[in-house]
Every structure is written in C-alpha cells, then in structure tokens.
Amino acid sequence: VQAKGGSADLEIRWNHLLQPGARGLNLGGSTGFAFFRPPLSTTVANAEARRIEAIGNLIVGGDTPFAFVGCVDCVAAHNTVVNPATWLMRILQETTSGGGFPFEPAANGQVVNNLFYFEDGDISTHVNIGPNTSPATFDFAHNLWFAWDAPGASAPTLPSAEAGGIYGQNPQLTADWQIPGTSPAAGAGTAQAWLTGDRFGRCYGSPPSLGAHEAP
C-alpha cells in the first residue's frame, strides 16, 4: 500500500497484509517531478506525502511493515507487526531537492501504540535510516517490542527516546494474532485524537490496548 506523489490527509486503516513484499505500507515514496499532484512548488518545500495515518493494520511478514519515505507528519499507530524479515521500520528519503524544487526530509513521524512481535535473528537493523532524513524528529511512544527468540534483546535501537515502551514481555498472541486480557499489551496504550475502533470495529478501551486488536 503506497501513498506518494503529494498525497495528503489519508488513512490506511484495518487492513490485513500477509507477506506484503519489500514494504507493507509505504508512507511516501519516489515520484517523478512531473507526476506530483498538486504540482510541485518552487518557493515552498514539497514532500512526497503529508499527514498519512496507518492505523489498526495487521502486517505479517514482508521485509518491513512500514517505511516513512520523504513524508512529513505521518503516523503509524495501533498496528500489529508479526515477523518482519529484515527491519521493524524504515526512514528514507528517495526524492530530494533538485530542478528548482525544494523538498523537506522525512520528518515528524509518530510511532505509537504498536505491537511488534519479531525474530531477533532475522532483524538486520531495528530502524533502517537513510541519508537526507530527520530521524531525531520522530516520536516513539507506548509500543510493545518482543523478540520471541531472544526476549532479552527486544529493546530496539531507536533514533529518539521512547516514552512508555514495553520491552521483552510476551504479548501472548493468539493463533489469529489477537491478544487476551492477560497480555501486557492490554490497556497499555495512550489515547489519541485519531483513535476509533480496532481492526474488527470494536471500540478501544480507556486506556486502549496496543496493536490492531482490543483485548476482550
């Protein structure tokens, strides 16, 4: 799923991505200058995407669940990520200033209330960061990270400090990747303005659970 070329104010919500390939959710991307809509500005900084919200998705497999690529003010929240093959996420910049068109770097992303269940032995780098980006501007909060093959190695290396993260605690995922009421992810999130229901349309609790599914 990709939103690029000047995309703005979109939601990518409640999807089940199974083995989605290189990038499950591509927030931004790489677009030829002539194909941007609206057309590029020569006086104001442009971006591949702005204010894209990826919320409540179940992403199983693939190289990385989501990539922030030349996007600004984008959100990945309440996603359940299972066994990515290479990275837990990527922050990249594929379209840079040129031809008289200025571009902002990938910046001001939010990664909140997600559940990451992964095999540490498969992960090359927790967050793959490319050049010409502003990774220190990203906010991380209230995510659960569990490396099932090495729980002690669950804490990721992030480009900025996380608030309220949970590390090395088994989320007790069920066969269909939901969580029971005894999971450390249950009721461990923080309420946000964009929060509605989980992947099945069930209301989140107060406080909400982490990932794409509210606990029973």
For each residue, the residues with C-beta under 8 A, 3 or more apart:
1: 12 15 17 20 24 25 26
2: 23 25 26 29
3: 7 10 12 26 27 28 29 49 52
4: 7 26 28 29 30 31 48 49 69 70
5: 29 31 35 36 37 48
6: 31 36 37 38 40 46 47 48 49
7: 3 4 10 28 48 49 50 52
8: 49 50 51 52
9: 50 51 52
10: 3 7 49 51 52 53
11: 52 53 54 55
12: 1 3 15 25 52 53 54 55 57
13: 53 54 55 56 57
14: 55 56 57 199 201 212
15: 1 12 57 58
16: 57 58 60 199
17: 1 20 24 25 57 58 59 60 62 65
18: 60 61
19: 60 61 62
20: 1 17 23 24 59 61 62
21: 24 62 63
22: 62 63 64
23: 2 20 26 62 63 64 66 67 90
24: 1 17 20 21 57 59 62 64 65 66
25: 1 2 12 17 54 57 59 65 66 67 76
26: 1 2 3 4 23 29 66 67 69
27: 3 49 52 54 66 67 68 69 71 74 76 109
28: 3 4 7 47 48 49 52 67 68 69 70 71 74 92 94 106
29: 2 3 4 5 26 48 49 69 70 94 95
30: 4 48 69 70 94 95
31: 4 5 6 35 36 48 95
32: 35
33: 36 40 99 101
34:
35: 5 31 32
36: 5 6 31 33 39 40 46
37: 5 6
38: 6
39: 36
40: 6 33 36 46 101
41: 44 45 46 101 102
42: 100 101 102
43:
44: 41 102
45: 41 102 103 104
46: 6 36 40 41 101 102 103 104
47: 6 28 50 70 71 72 103 104
48: 4 5 6 7 28 29 30 31 69 70 71 94 95 103
49: 3 4 6 7 8 10 27 28 29 52 69 70 71 72 74
50: 7 8 9 47 71 72 73 74
51: 8 9 10 72 73 74
52: 3 7 8 9 10 11 12 27 28 49 71 74 75
53: 10 11 12 13 74 75 77 194
54: 11 12 13 25 27 57 66 74 75 76 77 79
55: 11 12 13 14 75 76 77 78 79 194 195
56: 13 14 77 78 79 197 198 199 212
57: 12 13 14 15 16 17 24 25 54 79 80 199 212
58: 15 16 17 79 80 82 177 199 212 213
59: 17 20 24 25 62 65 66 79 80 81 82 84
60: 16 17 18 19 82 83 177
61: 18 19 20 82 83 84 85
62: 17 19 20 21 22 23 24 59 65 84 85
63: 21 22 23 84 85 86 87
64: 22 23 24 67 84 86 87 88 89 90 128
65: 17 24 25 59 62 79 81 84 88 89
66: 23 24 25 26 27 54 59 76 79 89 90
67: 23 25 26 27 28 64 89 90 91 92
68: 27 28 71 74 76 89 90 91 92 106 109 138
69: 4 26 27 28 29 30 48 49 90 92 93 94 106
70: 4 28 29 30 47 48 49 92 93 94 95 103 104 105 106
71: 27 28 47 48 49 50 52 68 74 106 109
72: 47 49 50 51 104 106 107 108
73: 50 51 107 108 109
74: 27 28 49 50 51 52 53 54 68 71 108 109 110
75: 52 53 54 55 109 110 112 194
76: 25 27 54 55 66 68 79 89 109 110 111 112 114
77: 53 54 55 56 110 111 112 113 114 192 194 195
78: 55 56 112 113 114 189 195 198 204 208 210 211 212
79: 54 55 56 57 58 59 65 66 76 114 115 211 212
80: 57 58 59 114 115 117 173 177 211 212 213
81: 59 65 84 88 114 115 116 117 118
82: 58 59 60 61 117 118 173 177
83: 60 61 117 118 119 122
84: 59 61 62 63 64 65 81 87 88 118 122 123
85: 61 62 63 122
86: 63 64 122 123 124 128
87: 63 64 84 90 123 124 125 126 127 128
88: 64 65 81 84 116 118 123 126 127 145 156
89: 64 65 66 67 68 76 111 126 127 128
90: 23 64 66 67 68 69 87 127 128 129 130
91: 67 68 106 109 127 128 129 130 133 135 138 159
92: 28 67 68 69 70 106 128 129 130 133
93: 69 70 96 103 105 106 130 131 132 133
94: 28 29 30 48 69 70
95: 29 30 31 48 70 103
96: 93 103 132
97: 101 102 103
98: 101
99: 33
100: 42
101: 33 40 41 42 46 97 98
102: 41 42 44 45 46 97
103: 45 46 47 48 70 93 95 96 97
104: 45 46 47 70 72 107
105: 70 93 132 133 134
106: 28 68 69 70 71 72 91 92 93 109 133 134 135
107: 72 73 104 133 134 137 138
108: 72 73 74 134 137 138 139
109: 27 68 71 73 74 75 76 91 106 137 138 139
110: 74 75 76 77 138 139 141
111: 76 77 89 114 138 139 140 141 143
112: 75 76 77 78 139 140 141 142 143 189 190 192
113: 77 78 141 142 143 189 190 192 208 210 211
114: 76 77 78 79 80 81 111 143 144 210 211
115: 79 80 81 143 144 146 171 179 185 210 211 212
116: 81 88 143 144 145 146 156
117: 80 81 82 83 146 148 171 173
118: 81 82 83 84 88 122 123 145 146 147 148
119: 83 122 123 147 148 149
120: 123 147 149 150 153 154
121: 149 150
122: 83 84 85 86 118 119
123: 84 86 87 88 118 119 120 126 147
124: 86 87 128
125: 87 128 157
126: 87 88 89 123 156 157 158
127: 87 88 89 90 91 135 156 157 158 159
128: 64 86 87 89 90 91 92 124 125
129: 90 91 92 133 135 159
130: 90 91 92 93 133
131: 93
132: 93 96 105
133: 91 92 93 105 106 107 129 130
134: 105 106 107 108 137 138
135: 91 106 127 129 138 159 160
136: 159 160
137: 107 108 109 134 160
138: 68 91 107 108 109 110 111 134 135 158 159 160
139: 108 109 110 111 112 160
140: 111 112 143 158 160 161 162 163 165
141: 110 111 112 113 162 163 164 165 190
142: 112 113 163 164 165 166 188 189 190 210
143: 111 112 113 114 115 116 140 162 165 166 210
144: 114 115 116 165 166 167 169 171 184 185 188 210 211
145: 88 116 118 154 155 156 165 166 167 168
146: 115 116 117 118 151 154 167 168 169 170 171
147: 118 119 120 123 150 151 153 154 168
148: 117 118 119 151 170
149: 119 120 121
150: 120 121 147 153 154
151: 146 147 148 154 168 169 170
152: 168
153: 120 147 150
154: 120 145 146 147 150 151 167 168
155: 145 165 167 168
156: 88 116 126 127 145
157: 125 126 127
158: 126 127 138 140 161 162
159: 91 127 129 135 136 138
160: 135 136 137 138 139 140
161: 140 158
162: 140 141 143 158 165
163: 140 141 142
164: 141 142 188 190
165: 140 141 142 143 144 145 155 162
166: 142 143 144 145 169 184 185 188 210
167: 144 145 146 154 155
168: 145 146 147 151 152 154 155
169: 144 146 151 166 184
170: 146 148 151 184
171: 115 117 144 146 179 183 184 185 210 211
172: 179 180 182 183 184
173: 80 82 117 177 178 179 183
174: 177 178 179 180
175:
176:
177: 58 60 80 82 173 174 212 213
178: 173 174 213
179: 115 171 172 173 174 183 185 186 209 210 211 213 215
180: 172 174 183 186 215 216
181: 186 215 216
182: 172 186
183: 171 172 173 179 180 186 209 215
184: 144 166 169 170 171 172 188
185: 115 144 166 171 179 188 209 210 211 215
186: 179 180 181 182 183 209 215
187: 205 207 208 209 215
188: 142 144 164 166 184 185 207 209 210
189: 78 112 113 142 204 207 208 209 210
190: 112 113 141 142 164 207 208
191: 195 206 207 208
192: 77 112 113 195
193:
194: 53 55 75 77
195: 55 77 78 191 192 204 208
196: 203 204
197: 56 200 201 202 203 204 214
198: 56 78 201 202 203 204 209 212 213 214
199: 14 16 56 57 58 212 213
200: 197 213
201: 14 197 198
202: 197 198 213 214
203: 196 197 198 214
204: 78 189 195 196 197 198 208 209 214
205: 187 208 209 214 215
206: 191
207: 187 188 189 190 191
208: 78 113 187 189 190 191 195 204 205 214
209: 179 183 185 186 187 188 189 198 204 205 213 214 215
210: 78 113 114 115 142 143 144 166 171 179 185 188 189
211: 78 79 80 113 114 115 144 171 179 185
212: 14 56 57 58 78 79 80 115 177 198 199
213: 58 80 177 178 179 198 199 200 202 209
214: 197 198 202 203 204 205 208 209
215: 179 180 181 183 185 186 187 205 209
216: 180 181
